[in-house]
Each structure stands twice: as C-alpha cells, then as structure tokens.
Amino acid sequence: MSKHLLDIYNPFKVEFLYAKGSTLFDKKGKDYIDFTSGIGVNCLGHGNKKLVKTIANQAKKIIHVSNIYPIKTQEECAKKVALLSGYKNMQGFFCNSGAEANETAIKFIRKYAKCKGIKKHNIITLENSFHGRTLATLNATGQKDKQLGFEPFPNEFIYAKDVQDIKNKIDKNSVAVMLELIQGEGGIKAFDKKELQTLNQYLQEKGVLFVIDEIQTGVYRTGEFLASNFFELKPDIITMAKGLAGGLPIGLMMTKKINIFEKGDHGSTFGGNPLCTTTAVEVLTILEKKYRTKKIANTICLFQKKLEKIFKTNNELFSSKSGVGLMLGLKLKEEEKLQSLLEVCLKNQVLVLKSGKDIIRFLPALNISRKEINLGFKRFQKALDELK
Ligand SMILES: Cc1ncc(COP(=O)(O)O)c(C=O)c1O
C-alpha cells in the first residue's frame, strides 16, 4: 500500500516501464500482450510513430494556452467528430475525462430544461449503467452499490430496468434519456438495434433529448466511428473521451441543439488545449484511413474469430460471449473464478479486463497486429488451462 496515495485502486503487482504496439514490458523486460489498451484509451497502441511525432512537434510549438484565446484545433477536431458522426451542424465542448463530458451533458440538460420552462425535470438512465465517478455522473450511474455512502446526490435521475422500461418511466418532466449502447462496466451488454431505433423515434416524438454516452464505445471501438452509427441512431448529445486523443486526457460533449449554453455557462482550464486537440485530430485522421481501407474491420474479424474459438473450446468455463467490434466479453459460469483468471492471465503475460462480476472483457487497440493477436490468445488459452 502506498504511503502517499489514497488507497482506492487495487493494482496488480507488475509495473510497466515501456511499450511498443500492443506489447508492454515490465522492469525486467518481460513482455505482455495487451488486450486492454489502457481500458479503451490507447486505440493506436503504444509508440505509434505518427502520433509520437505529432505530440512532439506540438509540444515544441505550444502545449497549453487558456481558453480565453482561440484554439483552432478545437474547431478542427469538433468539425471532424461531427462529420464522422454524420452531422452537419453540431457544437462541442472540450474537457479532460469521460465523467467531465457527462457532467457537461447533465449541466446542458438542466439549461435546456430551463429554456423549455420545465421546473422539476428528470433524466432517465438505466439501472445497470455506468457514467462516471463525479457526484452527478455517479448519480446518473444506476448501480446502487457504487453510489452507496456518497449521498446526497443532485437527484434528478430516474432509473429504468431496460430499454423497454424507459418508455414507461417517461413523464411530463422528462427532459433526457442517457444511455450507453453497449454497457462497458455493466457486463459488455449490447442492446437490440430495433429496440434502440424505436426508442430514438419515440424520444423525438416526445421532444425528450437522447444522450448517448460514447465514452467507451466511441472512436471506432464498434467498427463504426460511434456506436450510434453502428446502431443507426441520431442522438441529440454524444459524449466522448478515452480513445479520442490516443492516450492524452480529453473529454468532449457534442450536441445538435445549438446555442443553449451562453457565455460564462461552463468552462475548463485544461479542456481542449492545443496538445490534446492536435493529437485528437491526428488520431481521427489515422483511424479514418484505417476504417476506409478496411484495416479496422480486418482486425475485428481476426480477433473475433480467435475469441469464438476460445469460447467454443472452453465451454466448461464460459456460458456466453457478448459485445461488438473490439469491445467483447466472455461470461464465466462461476463468478468466483474471475479474479483468479485475471491473475493467471497476468502470470501468462496476457492482459485482460473484467466487467461486472463475471465477465472477462477485451478492449484491444484498434491496430493490434496479427502476431500479437495470435500470441495473446495462445497465452490466454494457457491461462485457461492453468485455471481448469
Ligand atoms: C461508459 C462510460 N462513461 C463514463 C466513464 C467515465 O470516464 P472517466 O473515467 O474518463 O471519467 C466511463 C469510464 O470507464 C465509461 O466507460
């Protein structure tokens, strides 16, 4: 336990000192295949030459300047995000993390409610959702065990059991519905496309804002730019973070509801600084090309094929497989085995994540190599054999 840090994480006993692609190296130079990409952040792996060059060049020019001066790359990045998302007209706000992007959305919804003259508004989220750890986003997170002990909350959230139940919960005070289209922390659960599209239509008719939390699902994680594109939805607000700047801290809220916030309504010291937004533009440029040339689709295809084989040959351990693109999960039949499996994977030099109580989660870099995929799954199978 550290003397000088809050004792809130429970880190594994391995420290990584350097990395290349999707391979991390510990102090002794031992290599580990990374199927986690820093929980969906290092979407281009480590040490990507173009990205490193962009970061170094920008750091030499200017790292940070306050938002009291214009930052051109914010405009460039927001425009790119809007176009890739399939929108002509969107306005964005840059911040530094996923929770902050959702916090911005929640504040934006309050302002929107005021503009509409709704005095006591509510926002509907799902019981099993995860939207962050700040007070408002923790309140939006429908998982009661995560909230316990941190009350009081802003209390504008109503929790629905599932997508179907959202409709039952909508009343005259409902201003927004906030959803992850594939629940990341809540067990790699993807919702039904038709059900989502029906909900999107219903919300449009009712004039209720549709807010999609794309923090884990965005930036081509599903194979499309956003999960909203994958499910063919047109939300009013999207929130992004994680992979957007390939490892630099960034958060972004984008909305098609123009000119709701006024001058002075919101702000962030670091949000959208030249280093992070220049890097984000480069990440999007690189990934857009990989998408167009089907490189991401090919990686998804190979990764899923290997995972399918693992699932089929280890059916005594796993009961189901879930997820989309490179956001995938294997459900363990016995949840007590989750922690041991994570540890035995580490011992066998392959890094995986957990989700919920019984899911092994895979969030590899979008450019993970064929060699790394093959070696990673070979090691994963070895870990499973050891667990059995
Ligand atoms: C769907 C979703 N929303 C919000 C967050 C919070 O993001 P951050 O940890 O950057 O604040 C996460 C983080 O895992 C997430 O997966």
The ligand as a MOL file (V3000), in Angstrom:
LIG
                    3D

  0  0  0     0  0            999 V3000
M  V30 BEGIN CTAB
M  V30 COUNTS 16 16 0 0 0
M  V30 BEGIN ATOM
M  V30 1 C -19.4640 4.4970 -20.4810 0
M  V30 2 C -18.5590 5.2900 -19.5930 0
M  V30 3 N -18.9520 6.5140 -19.2010 0
M  V30 4 C -18.1670 7.2770 -18.4130 0
M  V30 5 C -16.9390 6.8300 -17.9650 0
M  V30 6 C -16.0840 7.7000 -17.0810 0
M  V30 7 O -14.9460 8.1120 -17.7660 0
M  V30 8 P -13.6610 8.6860 -16.9800 0
M  V30 9 O -13.0970 7.5680 -16.1790 0
M  V30 10 O -12.7430 9.1590 -18.0720 0
M  V30 11 O -14.1490 9.8050 -16.1360 0
M  V30 12 C -16.5030 5.5580 -18.3460 0
M  V30 13 C -15.2160 5.0310 -17.8510 0
M  V30 14 O -14.9270 3.8750 -17.8690 0
M  V30 15 C -17.3390 4.7740 -19.1800 0
M  V30 16 O -16.9640 3.5510 -19.5680 0
M  V30 END ATOM
M  V30 BEGIN BOND
M  V30 1 1 1 2
M  V30 2 1 2 3
M  V30 3 2 2 15
M  V30 4 2 3 4
M  V30 5 1 4 5
M  V30 6 1 5 6
M  V30 7 2 5 12
M  V30 8 1 6 7
M  V30 9 1 7 8
M  V30 10 2 8 9
M  V30 11 1 8 10
M  V30 12 1 8 11
M  V30 13 1 12 13
M  V30 14 1 12 15
M  V30 15 2 13 14
M  V30 16 1 15 16
M  V30 END BOND
M  V30 END CTAB
M  END
